[in-house]
Amino acid sequence: MDNAFLKRLREWFKKNAAELPWRLADLDAPRDAYAVWISETMLQQTQVSTVRDYFVRWMKRFPDIQILAEASEEEVFKYWQGLGYYSRARNILKTAKIVAESKELPRTRKELETLPGIGAYTAGAILSLAYHQREAILDGNLVRIFSRLYALDFLPTDSKEALKTYWDYAREIADSPKAYVHNEALMELGRTVCKIKNPDCENCPFQGACKACAENRTAEFPPSKKHIQKDWHGTVLVIESADHKILAVHGGQKFFKNQFTLPHFELPRNATAGLPAPAEAYIDADQVIGVQSIGSFRHNITIHKIECDVLHIQLSKKAPANKASEIQWVKRNLAQEFFANSFCLKALALLKA
C-alpha cells in the first residue's frame, strides 16, 4: 500500500470518524482493552446503530473485567438480550473469569487466541486499538475493501491460500506505527463509504488506486457467498401451572442448549390436535386441563429459518419447588425478564393478558 494513500486514509478518518461510545475523541490515544473487546464482540454480526445502546448499558453494569467475572450467566444474557448469537455472551463471561486475577487482557496474540470467543480478528483489534501494536485485523469491511481494491474474485473462506492473501494485505496495512489508525479507519471506510451496495467511490481516499472502481465493477466484488439456509418448523410449549408459573428448561433443546428456554421441538405444521407426544417429557398428561394454540411466530438463528407454533398448556396442579438445576418454574409476571432471548419472548408475547 502506497504511503500517500495511507496518509489520505488517515486524513479521511480524522475528518469523518463517527462519535461512538467505545471510541475516544483523541483517535491517537490508547483505548481500554476491555472496552475494545466488548464492543468488537458485540459488533460481530450486528450493526453499529444497534450496538450503541447495548454497549452503554453493558459498561454501566459491568464496567470492568472483575465485576463481569462475578456476574451470573443469566444476568449476562439479560444484558445481551436482543443481540443474538448468545455463544458470544457465554464466551465473554468464561474469558472474564479466566483473566479476572490479572485484571487485564493478555498482550500477545498467542495468549489472546487461547481465550474463549477470541479469534484472530478480535485478538488483532485488542492488540491494535488498545495496545497500539502492529497487529492486523480482518473483518467483513476489510474483506470488501481488499476485494475491490485489488479485484480479488474470491473470498477468504474459499481456501487456505485465499485466506492467506487477504491476511497478507491486512498485515501490509498494519506494518506501520499508525497501524491502529489504519485498521479502524478501514473498518469505518467499509461501513460508511465502501458499502455493500451503492459505494460512495467519489469520496473514497483510495480513489485512483481501486481496480474495481476504475473498471466500474464494484458491484461484482467481493463475489457472492453461497448461503445455506435450513427451514425448521417446530412447536414451543408455554406450560403454566395452577399457580401461574411458567416452565423453563435448561438443556436438551434444539436451540439455546446452554441457557434457560421454553421447551421446543421439531414438529410438522398442524401435526397434531391436543397435547403433542414430546410434551410428556416435561409434564404429566393427567395434569393437563387445557391445550390451546395461541399463534405462531418466525425467527432466524444462524442458518436456520424458523417457524414455530405456540401451545399454551394449563395444568391442574401448582408448580413444584425449584430443585433440579435443569428445570425452573418462573412466575408468569416475571417471565419476560427471566428469559434472555427473543425466541422465547416472541412465544410469550402471544399469551393473552
C-alpha positions in Angstrom: 0.0 0.0 0.0 1.5 3.3 -1.1 2.3 5.7 1.8 0.5 8.5 0.1 -2.8 6.6 0.1 -2.3 5.6 3.7 -1.9 9.3 4.6 -5.1 10.1 2.7 -6.8 7.3 4.6 -5.7 8.8 8.0 -6.7 12.3 6.9 -10.1 11.0 5.8 -10.6 9.2 9.1 -9.8 12.2 11.2 -12.4 14.2 9.3 -15.1 11.5 9.2 -14.7 9.4 12.3 -18.2 8.9 13.8 -18.7 9.6 17.5 -19.2 6.2 19.1 -19.4 5.3 22.8 -16.4 3.0 22.6 -14.2 5.4 20.6 -12.2 8.2 22.2 -12.2 11.7 20.9 -8.5 11.6 20.6 -8.0 8.9 17.9 -4.3 8.6 18.8 -4.9 7.7 22.5 -4.6 4.1 23.6 -8.0 2.7 24.5 -9.2 0.4 27.3 -8.7 -3.2 26.2 -11.8 -4.3 28.0 -14.0 -1.8 26.1 -12.4 -2.8 22.8 -13.1 -6.4 23.5 -16.7 -5.9 24.4 -17.5 -3.5 21.6 -15.8 -5.6 18.9 -17.5 -8.8 20.1 -20.9 -7.0 20.1 -20.3 -5.7 16.6 -19.8 -9.2 15.2 -22.9 -9.9 13.0 -24.6 -6.7 14.4 -24.9 -3.2 13.1 -23.3 -0.2 14.8 -26.6 1.5 15.3 -27.9 -1.5 17.3 -24.8 -1.9 19.4 -24.5 1.7 20.7 -27.2 1.4 23.4 -26.3 -2.2 24.3 -22.6 -1.2 24.9 -23.6 1.8 27.1 -25.9 -0.4 29.2 -23.3 -3.1 29.5 -20.5 -0.9 30.6 -22.7 0.7 33.2 -23.5 -2.7 34.7 -20.1 -4.4 34.0 -17.5 -1.5 34.0 -14.5 -3.9 34.3 -13.4 -7.5 34.0 -13.6 -8.2 37.7 -17.2 -7.1 38.1 -18.2 -9.0 34.9 -16.4 -12.2 36.2 -18.6 -12.1 39.3 -21.9 -12.0 37.3 -24.2 -15.0 36.7 -24.7 -16.3 33.2 -28.4 -15.4 33.5 -27.6 -11.8 34.2 -25.1 -11.6 31.4 -27.7 -13.0 29.0 -30.2 -10.4 30.2 -27.9 -7.6 29.2 -27.1 -9.3 25.9 -30.8 -10.0 25.1 -31.6 -8.9 21.6 -28.1 -9.1 20.2 -28.4 -12.8 19.3 -25.6 -15.4 18.9 -25.6 -16.0 22.6 -22.5 -18.1 22.5 -20.7 -14.7 22.3 -22.0 -13.6 25.7 -21.3 -17.0 27.2 -17.7 -16.9 26.0 -17.3 -13.3 27.2 -18.2 -14.5 30.7 -15.9 -17.5 30.5 -13.0 -15.3 29.4 -13.7 -12.8 32.2 -13.4 -15.5 34.8 -10.2 -16.7 33.3 -8.4 -13.3 33.2 -10.1 -11.7 36.3 -7.0 -12.3 38.5 -4.6 -10.5 36.2 -7.2 -7.6 35.8 -6.4 -7.1 32.1 -6.5 -9.0 28.8 -3.2 -10.5 27.6 -0.9 -8.5 25.3 0.1 -11.2 22.8 -1.9 -12.8 20.0 -1.0 -16.3 21.1 -2.4 -15.8 24.6 -5.5 -13.9 23.4 -6.5 -16.6 20.9 -6.5 -19.3 23.6 -9.3 -17.5 25.4 -13.0 -18.5 24.7 -14.5 -16.5 21.9 -11.4 -14.5 20.9 -10.3 -15.4 17.4 -7.8 -13.8 15.0 -9.9 -10.7 14.3 -10.8 -9.9 17.9 -7.3 -10.5 19.1 -5.9 -8.2 16.4 -8.5 -5.5 17.3 -7.5 -5.6 21.0 -3.7 -5.5 20.3 -4.1 -2.8 17.7 -6.7 -0.5 19.1 -6.0 -0.8 22.8 -2.3 -1.6 22.9 -1.2 0.1 19.7 0.8 -2.9 18.4 1.4 -3.5 14.7 -1.2 -6.2 14.5 -3.5 -6.9 11.6 -7.3 -7.3 11.7 -9.6 -8.7 9.0 -13.3 -8.3 9.2 -16.1 -8.1 6.6 -15.4 -4.5 5.9 -11.7 -5.1 5.2 -12.5 -8.1 3.0 -14.8 -6.0 0.9 -12.3 -3.2 0.6 -9.4 -5.5 -0.3 -11.6 -7.4 -2.8 -12.5 -4.2 -4.6 -9.1 -2.5 -4.3 -7.2 -5.5 -5.8 -10.1 -7.0 -7.8 -10.0 -10.3 -5.9 -12.7 -12.6 -7.3 -12.5 -15.0 -4.3 -13.3 -14.9 -0.6 -11.0 -15.7 2.3 -13.3 -18.6 3.1 -12.7 -20.3 -0.2 -9.3 -21.8 0.7 -6.2 -21.5 2.9 -4.4 -19.7 0.1 -7.3 -17.3 -0.3 -7.3 -16.6 3.4 -3.6 -16.0 3.4 -3.9 -13.5 0.6 -6.4 -11.4 2.5 -4.3 -11.5 5.7 -1.2 -10.6 3.8 -2.9 -7.4 2.6 -4.1 -6.7 6.2 -0.6 -7.2 7.6 0.7 -4.8 5.0 -1.7 -2.1 6.3 -0.7 -2.9 9.8 3.1 -2.7 9.2 3.2 0.9 10.5 3.4 2.8 13.8 0.0 4.1 12.8 -1.5 0.6 12.4 -4.2 1.3 15.0 -5.4 4.3 12.9 -5.3 2.4 9.6 -7.2 -0.6 11.0 -10.0 1.5 12.5 -10.1 3.8 9.5 -10.6 0.8 7.1 -13.5 -0.5 9.3 -15.1 2.9 9.2 -14.5 3.2 5.5 -16.2 -0.1 4.8 -19.1 0.8 7.0 -19.8 4.3 5.5 -18.2 4.5 2.1 -17.2 1.2 0.6 -20.6 -0.2 1.4 -22.0 -3.5 0.1 -24.5 -1.6 -2.1 -24.0 1.8 -3.7 -20.5 2.5 -2.5 -19.6 6.2 -2.4 -16.5 5.9 -4.6 -16.2 9.7 -5.2 -15.5 10.3 -1.5 -13.1 7.3 -1.1 -9.5 8.1 -0.2 -8.4 5.1 -2.4 -10.0 6.6 -5.5 -7.4 6.2 -8.2 -6.0 3.0 -6.7 -9.1 0.8 -6.7 -9.2 -1.6 -9.6 -12.9 -2.4 -9.2 -13.8 1.3 -9.2 -11.5 2.0 -12.2 -13.3 -0.7 -14.2 -16.8 0.3 -12.9 -17.2 -3.2 -11.4 -17.6 -2.5 -7.7 -20.9 -4.5 -7.7 -19.0 -7.6 -8.6 -16.7 -7.5 -5.6 -16.5 -9.3 -3.3 -18.1 -12.3 -5.1 -21.3 -13.5 -3.6 -21.1 -16.0 -0.8 -23.1 -19.2 -1.2 -25.8 -19.1 1.5 -27.1 -22.3 3.1 -30.4 -21.8 4.9 -32.3 -24.5 6.6 -36.0 -24.4 7.2 -37.1 -25.6 10.7 -40.7 -25.9 11.8 -41.4 -26.6 15.4 -43.6 -26.2 18.4 -42.9 -24.1 21.5 -44.7 -25.0 24.8 -45.8 -22.4 27.3 -46.6 -24.7 30.2 -48.4 -22.9 33.0 -49.1 -24.4 36.4 -52.2 -23.8 38.5 -50.4 -21.1 40.5 -49.5 -19.2 37.3 -45.8 -20.2 36.8 -44.2 -20.9 33.5 -41.9 -23.9 32.9 -38.3 -23.1 31.9 -35.8 -25.9 30.9 -32.1 -25.9 30.6 -30.5 -28.3 28.1 -31.9 -30.9 25.7 -33.2 -28.3 23.3 -32.6 -27.7 19.6 -31.8 -24.1 20.2 -30.3 -22.4 23.3 -28.9 -25.6 24.7 -27.0 -23.9 27.4 -29.5 -21.4 28.8 -33.0 -21.5 30.1 -35.6 -21.5 27.5 -39.2 -22.6 26.8 -39.4 -26.3 25.8 -39.4 -26.6 22.0 -39.0 -29.4 19.5 -39.3 -30.0 15.7 -42.8 -30.9 14.6 -44.5 -30.5 11.2 -47.1 -27.8 10.8 -50.5 -28.8 12.3 -49.1 -32.2 13.1 -51.5 -32.8 16.0 -54.5 -31.6 17.8 -54.3 -31.5 21.6 -51.2 -32.5 23.6 -48.2 -33.4 21.3 -46.4 -36.5 22.5 -43.0 -34.8 23.1 -44.6 -32.6 25.7 -44.9 -35.6 28.0 -41.1 -35.4 28.5 -41.8 -32.3 30.7 -45.2 -32.8 32.2 -47.7 -35.5 33.4 -50.5 -35.7 30.8 -53.0 -36.4 33.6 -52.4 -32.9 35.0 -53.3 -31.2 31.7 -56.6 -29.3 31.8 -56.2 -27.3 28.7 -54.2 -27.1 25.5 -54.7 -24.1 23.3 -52.9 -23.0 20.1 -52.2 -19.3 20.7 -50.5 -18.5 17.4 -47.1 -18.8 15.6 -44.0 -16.7 15.0 -41.0 -16.6 12.8 -37.4 -16.3 13.9 -33.9 -16.7 12.5 -31.0 -18.3 14.3 -27.7 -18.5 12.3 -28.6 -20.6 9.2 -32.0 -21.7 10.5 -35.1 -20.0 9.2 -37.6 -20.9 11.9 -41.4 -21.0 12.1 -43.0 -22.1 15.3 -46.5 -22.9 16.5 -47.0 -22.0 20.2 -49.2 -24.1 22.5 -50.4 -22.8 25.9 -50.7 -25.8 28.2 -52.5 -25.3 31.5 -52.0 -27.7 34.4 -54.3 -28.6 37.3 -51.6 -28.6 39.9 -49.3 -26.0 41.4 -45.7 -25.9 40.3 -43.3 -28.0 42.5 -40.5 -26.3 44.3 -37.4 -25.5 42.2 -34.8 -28.1 43.0 -33.4 -29.5 39.7 -30.9 -27.2 38.1 -32.2 -28.0 34.6 -35.8 -27.1 35.4 -37.2 -23.8 36.8 -40.8 -22.6 37.4 -41.0 -18.9 36.8 -43.8 -16.6 37.9 -45.7 -15.6 34.8 -45.5 -11.9 35.5 -41.7 -12.3 35.7 -41.2 -14.5 32.6 -40.4 -11.6 30.3 -37.4 -10.7 32.4 -36.3 -14.3 33.1 -36.0 -15.5 29.5 -33.0 -13.8 27.9 -33.7 -14.4 24.2 -36.1 -13.0 21.7 -37.2 -16.6 20.6 -38.9 -17.1 24.0 -40.2 -13.6 24.2 -41.9 -13.9 20.9 -43.7 -17.0 22.2 -44.7 -15.4 25.5 -46.0 -12.3 23.6 -48.8 -14.5 22.2 -50.2 -15.2 25.7 -53.4 -13.3 26.4 -53.2 -10.9 29.2 
